[in-house]
Amino acid sequence: MAHEDVTYKLSSAQVSLQLSYRLIKNHLSIEFGPVLQGKWKIKYK
């Protein structure tokens, strides 16, 4: 098996701090809180 370099781009990131409340066990929950999202161009080679 040969190793091959892979080129990809990461264009966004998201950080969230959310509280969750489960209304119906394993079926329904609600989440609320702030979300910080950023988009930029990063290239990895």
mmCIF file of the C-alpha atoms, coordinates in Angstrom:
data_MODEL
# 
_entry.id   MODEL 
# 
loop_
_atom_site.group_PDB 
_atom_site.id 
_atom_site.type_symbol 
_atom_site.label_atom_id 
_atom_site.label_alt_id 
_atom_site.label_comp_id 
_atom_site.label_asym_id 
_atom_site.label_entity_id 
_atom_site.label_seq_id 
_atom_site.pdbx_PDB_ins_code 
_atom_site.Cartn_x 
_atom_site.Cartn_y 
_atom_site.Cartn_z 
_atom_site.occupancy 
_atom_site.B_iso_or_equiv 
_atom_site.pdbx_formal_charge 
_atom_site.auth_seq_id 
_atom_site.auth_comp_id 
_atom_site.auth_asym_id 
_atom_site.auth_atom_id 
_atom_site.pdbx_PDB_model_num 
ATOM 1  C CA . MET A 1 1  ? 0.000   0.000  0.000  1.00 0.00 ? 1  MET A CA 1 
ATOM 2  C CA . ALA A 1 2  ? 1.594   3.277  -1.121 1.00 0.00 ? 2  ALA A CA 1 
ATOM 3  C CA . HIS A 1 3  ? 1.305   6.528  0.791  1.00 0.00 ? 3  HIS A CA 1 
ATOM 4  C CA . GLU A 1 4  ? -0.190  9.390  -1.162 1.00 0.00 ? 4  GLU A CA 1 
ATOM 5  C CA . ASP A 1 5  ? -0.437  13.063 -0.166 1.00 0.00 ? 5  ASP A CA 1 
ATOM 6  C CA . VAL A 1 6  ? -3.947  14.449 -0.035 1.00 0.00 ? 6  VAL A CA 1 
ATOM 7  C CA . THR A 1 7  ? -4.802  18.093 -0.631 1.00 0.00 ? 7  THR A CA 1 
ATOM 8  C CA . TYR A 1 8  ? -7.915  19.480 1.035  1.00 0.00 ? 8  TYR A CA 1 
ATOM 9  C CA . LYS A 1 9  ? -9.400  22.783 2.141  1.00 0.00 ? 9  LYS A CA 1 
ATOM 10 C CA . LEU A 1 10 ? -10.938 23.712 5.478  1.00 0.00 ? 10 LEU A CA 1 
ATOM 11 C CA . SER A 1 11 ? -13.241 26.633 4.850  1.00 0.00 ? 11 SER A CA 1 
ATOM 12 C CA . SER A 1 12 ? -15.238 27.032 8.052  1.00 0.00 ? 12 SER A CA 1 
ATOM 13 C CA . ALA A 1 13 ? -15.334 26.316 11.755 1.00 0.00 ? 13 ALA A CA 1 
ATOM 14 C CA . GLN A 1 14 ? -18.112 26.450 14.306 1.00 0.00 ? 14 GLN A CA 1 
ATOM 15 C CA . VAL A 1 15 ? -17.966 26.700 18.084 1.00 0.00 ? 15 VAL A CA 1 
ATOM 16 C CA . SER A 1 16 ? -21.116 26.400 20.140 1.00 0.00 ? 16 SER A CA 1 
ATOM 17 C CA . LEU A 1 17 ? -21.992 26.400 23.817 1.00 0.00 ? 17 LEU A CA 1 
ATOM 18 C CA . GLN A 1 18 ? -25.474 24.957 24.032 1.00 0.00 ? 18 GLN A CA 1 
ATOM 19 C CA . LEU A 1 19 ? -27.738 23.730 26.760 1.00 0.00 ? 19 LEU A CA 1 
ATOM 20 C CA . SER A 1 20 ? -29.962 20.778 26.035 1.00 0.00 ? 20 SER A CA 1 
ATOM 21 C CA . TYR A 1 21 ? -33.244 19.609 27.541 1.00 0.00 ? 21 TYR A CA 1 
ATOM 22 C CA . ARG A 1 22 ? -34.647 16.186 26.759 1.00 0.00 ? 22 ARG A CA 1 
ATOM 23 C CA . LEU A 1 23 ? -38.440 16.303 26.406 1.00 0.00 ? 23 LEU A CA 1 
ATOM 24 C CA . ILE A 1 24 ? -38.999 12.678 25.382 1.00 0.00 ? 24 ILE A CA 1 
ATOM 25 C CA . LYS A 1 25 ? -36.218 10.203 26.188 1.00 0.00 ? 25 LYS A CA 1 
ATOM 26 C CA . ASN A 1 26 ? -34.298 9.130  23.016 1.00 0.00 ? 26 ASN A CA 1 
ATOM 27 C CA . HIS A 1 27 ? -36.776 10.943 20.741 1.00 0.00 ? 27 HIS A CA 1 
ATOM 28 C CA . LEU A 1 28 ? -37.096 14.703 21.295 1.00 0.00 ? 28 LEU A CA 1 
ATOM 29 C CA . SER A 1 29 ? -34.793 17.295 22.786 1.00 0.00 ? 29 SER A CA 1 
ATOM 30 C CA . ILE A 1 30 ? -34.323 21.045 22.472 1.00 0.00 ? 30 ILE A CA 1 
ATOM 31 C CA . GLU A 1 31 ? -31.022 22.917 22.441 1.00 0.00 ? 31 GLU A CA 1 
ATOM 32 C CA . PHE A 1 32 ? -30.350 26.600 22.909 1.00 0.00 ? 32 PHE A CA 1 
ATOM 33 C CA . GLY A 1 33 ? -27.315 28.823 23.312 1.00 0.00 ? 33 GLY A CA 1 
ATOM 34 C CA . PRO A 1 34 ? -24.830 30.989 21.415 1.00 0.00 ? 34 PRO A CA 1 
ATOM 35 C CA . VAL A 1 35 ? -23.006 29.842 18.261 1.00 0.00 ? 35 VAL A CA 1 
ATOM 36 C CA . LEU A 1 36 ? -19.855 31.427 16.813 1.00 0.00 ? 36 LEU A CA 1 
ATOM 37 C CA . GLN A 1 37 ? -19.149 30.618 13.182 1.00 0.00 ? 37 GLN A CA 1 
ATOM 38 C CA . GLY A 1 38 ? -16.310 31.760 10.943 1.00 0.00 ? 38 GLY A CA 1 
ATOM 39 C CA . LYS A 1 39 ? -15.427 31.174 7.320  1.00 0.00 ? 39 LYS A CA 1 
ATOM 40 C CA . TRP A 1 40 ? -12.019 31.604 5.758  1.00 0.00 ? 40 TRP A CA 1 
ATOM 41 C CA . LYS A 1 41 ? -9.704  29.898 3.318  1.00 0.00 ? 41 LYS A CA 1 
ATOM 42 C CA . ILE A 1 42 ? -7.088  27.514 4.706  1.00 0.00 ? 42 ILE A CA 1 
ATOM 43 C CA . LYS A 1 43 ? -5.183  25.193 2.401  1.00 0.00 ? 43 LYS A CA 1 
ATOM 44 C CA . TYR A 1 44 ? -3.348  22.104 3.568  1.00 0.00 ? 44 TYR A CA 1 
ATOM 45 C CA . LYS A 1 45 ? -1.004  20.165 1.348  1.00 0.00 ? 45 LYS A CA 1 
# 
